[in-house]
Amino acid sequence: MSAEAIRTLVHRYADAVSRGDGEQLSRCWAEEAVWRLPPGRGADGREDILKLWRRTVSATDHVVQVVLNGEASGNDGLWRGRWYVMEFIDKPDTEVELLIAYYDDVYVHSTDTNWQFAERHMTWLYRGPAGLAKAFL
């Protein structure tokens, strides 16, 4: 049951990113969560995570995040997962950029049915033109 509920969390997050829904995105994070992004960016706490996300997406016309594959495992005390994602990033006056990355996650159980991110650490595998014209990182 927990692995499926965490999968739902990951997809709910990608949906929020793709629709630009800060309220839904915020509900995916635990109050004291940690978010780390390359190169050297990050935020601590749900409020600062939302601020960083809003700053990041404000430089774009649109972002679509697609969950590729991943898994979560653990027990009642600790659950972790890794999820691969692609983002199509439409910035003003530039070509659409493609980001291929993975998240290493830690999850917390917030209610009887819901999970939230306690930590998300993103690692980039590729960031460049959507036509994959650049070398993988």
Summary of the structure (lengths in Angstrom):
residues: 137
radius of gyration: 14.8
end to end distance: 35.4
largest distance: 48.1
contacts: 390
relative contact order: 0.19
helix: 27%
strand: 48%
